[in-house]
Amino acid sequence: MEGAPSGAKRERFGSRLGFILISAGCAIGLGNVWRFPYITGEYGGAAFVLMYLVFLVILGLPVMVMEFAVGRASQKSAAQAFDTLQPSRKWHWFSWWGYIGCMVLMMFYTTVGGWMLSFVVKMATGAFNGLDSAGVGAVFNDMLANPTELVGWMLVVIVLGFLVCSLGLQKGVERITKVMMVCLLGIMLVLVVRAVTLPGGMAGLEFYLIPDFGKLFAGATPAEQWATFGDAVFAAMGQAFFTLSLGISAMEIFGSYIGKERSLTGEALRICGLDTAVALMAGLIIFPACFAFAVEPGSGPGLVFVTLPSVFAQMPLGQLWGALFFVFMSFAALSTIIAVFENLISWSMDKWGWSRRTAVARTALIVTVLSLPCALGFNVLAGVQIPAIGDIQSIEDFIVSNNLLPLGSLLYVLFCVTKSGWGWDNFLAEADTGTGARFPAWAKPWLKFGIPVLILVIFVMGYVPKFAVWLGMA
């Protein structure tokens, strides 16, 4: 028989702080501390940050409130939430969306999390001492070319994540994630102080914190300038959206673990604020360090794994600061991995009535098997490529980031604002239950028309450069 046993009591967070830190931990991932700084560098610094914050409020925040509302009203994971709130079962198929999305996300995120742990060890043992960017790049490429090393670190990440989840919601996920998040924030503060006090670091702060809107319109001709601005707008929209991992029910589950004491808009504001603070603090570490050592801050994804280790190597006590930086990066990755593992486990428990122990064992096996192609995609399976997308990791990332996240978020919006779904009145009543900020009732037209249009723009724009290559136009 499908579903959790009727007598099973729903697990609960032990504290409000636990809910906020775990939800923020799920949102705070490599997108904050890896993608955000290099995109900010690429589009000119502070002016881009302001644009990002606008889109975070008008796009990301409402969808987060919707996921929390679906979870809290149903008291179920996505496996049963939509049937509970809309008994006609018109939305029954959507229950699988979150499971598939979280699973595909973990298929590559476990490998990247393994990179972070590997770099903690490499940095702490002095593997980068005396190396320039080219030397660090060679170490990174050697790691990618070694299937044993990549699979080994991937397995370490999987074991750590499921070990935490096996201890239960309060004793495992909540207790350990709270410690990791507090340590993450503490390490960040130490690194910020070190970075901003570097000789020459003030130039990085100026670049990062003083808006220069002219940089959003870089180009020799008006057409090039508007093209640059369009790219920056799309990047800001996408970053504000993707940083919160919305659309695959990653946040929905945490709504099902909380009570009715606080309004969901107020809680979502706090979580978005913490998520944004970590992203901004990552910039306070990276930009002063880059400017202090004359490194290009818009140097792409290689910024973290190639550029920064060579920067740390030039600092006094650089081995210590570099190791701390990658401990912080590892905590950011592991907080997301533990949260998504909890999603997969809870979904399985609700859907098939498994005990937590059974759900942990079976889900760990599935995740391990499905994670292997990504770890092997840089070496044994390096020939597996899709034009305009890339290797296996890029393919899996594209499936989640360009498809499941935006379309899933669109479906959450439609579920919460249309009569064929849960409906606006039901959503608003749930969002406003408890003390705290109220969801703006006047925003219904924006949610019904504006957000879907923005999401569709993100979705279509993600495909435009791909189609250009596939059709031989680029």
Protein Blocks (a to p, Z undefined) as FASTA:
>chain_A
ZZjdfklccdddfbfklmmmmmmmmmmcfklmmmmmmmmmmnopjmmmmmmmmmmmmmmm
mmmmmmmmmmmmnopafklmmmmmmmnommmmmmmmmmmmmmmmmmmmmmmmmmmmmmmm
mmmnopmgoiafklmmmmmmmmmmmmklmmmmmmmmmmmmmmmmmnojklmmmmmmmmmm
mmmmmmmmmmmmmmmmpghklmmmmmmmmccfklmmgcjbfklmmmmmmmmmmmmmmmmm
mmnopojlmmmmmmmmpcfkbcfklmmmmmmmmmmmmmmmmmmmmmmmmmmnopafkgoj
mlmmmmmmmmmmmpghklmmmmmmmmmmmmmmmmmmmmmmmmmmmmmmmmnopafklmmm
mmmmmmmmmmmmmmmmmmmmmmpccehibpfklmmmmmmmmmmmmmmmmmmmmmmmpmkl
nojklmmmmmmgccdddddfklmmmmmmmmmmmmmmmmmmmmmmmmmmmnopZZ
